[in-house]
Amino acid sequence: MVGNEKGENETSKENAFYKQNMKYLAPGWSFAIDIDVEDDAGILDKDELFMPFGGEKCYFKIEINKKQKYEAIITPNYQRNHYTIICLSDSFLVDPLLINKSEFAITDFVSFRNLQSKVNITQKYNGLSSSDPVQLKQSKRYNLLQRGSVLYFNNKETLI
């Protein structure tokens, strides 16, 4: 037996193995990235490199061109005129009424629970107990704003 079959359904042997799809750029196409490199890294001394990328560690030709740093210019039509809170990670709101104060919100919630211990009391870290003070215990369950959530406000006073 090979050992890399997925599932246990014998009827669909055709789809039983994991498959790998490879994508290639069409001839004449390329892509570019913009990075900051330390001056003492030694990379800028070379015109081109061959470096492995991706899961298959395929070698890619890399050409290095020193350019001025790109500064994005946002036209007035696309500038934000609202005060916003943008959650870069799952976030706990100290004041849950903040969502109700917002004019508009794009949100989702994530359930969160952690383990609690007391430094000078907890002695057993391999079990959970709500009544034994020497063991870990579970915290309350919290609903956090999921990362990527955005709260919009019309003025700064409702934001605070």
matplotlib code that plots the C-alpha trace (Angstrom):
import matplotlib.pyplot as plt

x = [0.0, 1.3, 0.2, -0.6, -4.2, -6.9, -10.2, -11.3, -13.8, -12.7, -15.1, -13.3, -9.7, -9.3, -9.5, -7.9, -4.4, -3.4, -2.8, -0.3, -1.1, 1.7, 1.2, 3.6, 3.9, 3.3, 6.4, 7.4, 5.6, 7.3, 6.4, 8.2, 8.4, 9.5, 11.8, 14.0, 17.5, 20.2, 23.2, 25.6, 23.6, 25.8, 22.9, 23.0, 26.6, 25.3, 23.2, 21.3, 20.9, 19.3, 17.3, 15.0, 11.3, 8.1, 7.4, 9.3, 12.3, 12.4, 15.2, 14.2, 16.3, 16.3, 17.4, 18.1, 17.4, 18.0, 15.1, 13.8, 11.3, 7.7, 5.4, 1.7, -0.4, -4.1, -6.3, -8.9, -11.7, -10.3, -9.2, -11.1, -13.4, -14.5, -12.9, -12.3, -11.1, -9.5, -8.8, -5.4, -5.8, -8.7, -9.6, -11.3, -13.6, -13.5, -16.6, -18.9, -21.3, -18.7, -20.2, -23.6, -22.0, -20.5, -22.3, -21.5, -19.5, -18.1, -17.6, -17.5, -16.8, -14.5, -15.0, -12.0, -11.1, -7.8, -6.2, -5.7, -3.2, -1.9, 1.8, 2.2, -0.7, -0.9, 1.2, -0.4, -0.2, -1.5, -5.2, -8.2, -10.3, -12.8, -12.7, -9.1, -6.9, -3.6, -4.7, -5.3, -8.8, -10.6, -11.5, -14.8, -15.7, -15.2, -16.4, -13.7, -14.0, -12.4, -9.3, -10.2, -13.3, -13.8, -15.9, -16.8, -17.7, -18.9, -17.0, -14.2, -16.4, -18.3, -15.1, -13.7]
y = [0.0, 3.4, 5.3, 8.7, 8.0, 10.3, 9.1, 5.5, 5.2, 2.4, 3.4, 6.6, 5.4, 7.9, 10.8, 9.0, 10.4, 14.0, 16.0, 18.8, 21.6, 23.7, 27.1, 28.7, 32.2, 32.5, 33.1, 36.8, 37.5, 38.2, 39.6, 42.1, 42.7, 45.8, 45.2, 47.1, 45.6, 46.5, 48.1, 45.6, 42.5, 42.2, 41.5, 44.8, 44.1, 41.4, 42.1, 38.8, 35.8, 32.4, 31.6, 28.8, 29.7, 27.8, 24.4, 22.7, 24.9, 25.8, 28.2, 31.6, 34.2, 37.4, 40.7, 43.4, 47.1, 49.8, 52.3, 55.1, 54.1, 54.1, 56.6, 56.0, 59.1, 58.8, 61.1, 63.0, 60.8, 57.8, 59.4, 58.3, 60.9, 58.7, 57.9, 54.1, 51.3, 48.5, 45.3, 44.0, 40.9, 39.4, 42.2, 42.4, 45.4, 46.8, 48.8, 46.5, 49.5, 50.9, 48.7, 50.4, 53.8, 53.2, 54.5, 51.4, 48.2, 45.3, 42.7, 39.1, 37.5, 34.7, 32.7, 32.8, 31.1, 30.7, 28.9, 30.7, 30.1, 31.9, 32.1, 31.3, 28.9, 26.7, 23.5, 21.1, 22.2, 19.0, 19.2, 21.5, 22.1, 24.8, 23.9, 22.9, 26.0, 24.2, 23.3, 25.3, 26.6, 27.8, 31.5, 32.8, 32.5, 35.8, 36.9, 38.9, 41.0, 39.0, 40.4, 42.5, 43.9, 47.7, 50.1, 53.5, 56.6, 60.0, 62.1, 61.7, 62.1, 58.9, 57.1, 57.8]
z = [0.0, -1.0, 2.1, 0.6, -0.3, 1.1, 2.4, 2.8, 0.0, -2.3, -5.1, -6.0, -6.5, -9.3, -6.8, -3.9, -4.3, -3.5, -6.6, -7.2, -9.7, -11.1, -12.6, -15.1, -16.5, -20.2, -22.3, -22.2, -18.9, -15.5, -12.1, -9.9, -6.2, -4.3, -1.3, 1.0, 1.3, 3.9, 2.2, 3.7, 2.5, -0.6, -2.9, -4.7, -6.0, -8.4, -11.5, -11.4, -9.2, -9.3, -6.1, -5.1, -4.5, -3.7, -2.4, -5.2, -4.7, -8.4, -9.3, -10.6, -12.3, -10.3, -11.7, -9.2, -10.2, -7.6, -7.7, -5.6, -2.9, -4.2, -2.5, -3.1, -3.9, -3.2, -5.2, -3.3, -4.7, -2.8, 0.4, 3.6, 5.1, 8.0, 11.2, 11.3, 13.5, 11.5, 13.4, 12.3, 14.6, 16.6, 19.0, 22.4, 22.9, 26.4, 25.5, 23.5, 22.9, 20.5, 17.8, 18.4, 18.3, 14.9, 11.9, 9.8, 10.5, 8.6, 11.3, 12.2, 15.5, 16.8, 19.9, 22.3, 25.6, 27.3, 30.2, 33.5, 36.2, 39.3, 39.6, 43.2, 43.6, 40.4, 40.7, 38.2, 34.6, 33.1, 33.9, 34.1, 37.1, 38.0, 41.7, 42.4, 42.8, 42.1, 38.6, 35.5, 34.8, 31.7, 31.3, 30.4, 26.7, 24.8, 21.4, 19.7, 16.6, 13.9, 12.2, 9.2, 10.9, 10.3, 12.3, 10.7, 12.6, 11.4, 14.0, 16.4, 19.5, 18.9, 18.3, 21.7]

ax = plt.figure().add_subplot(projection="3d")
ax.plot(x, y, z, "-o")
ax.set_aspect("equal")
plt.show()
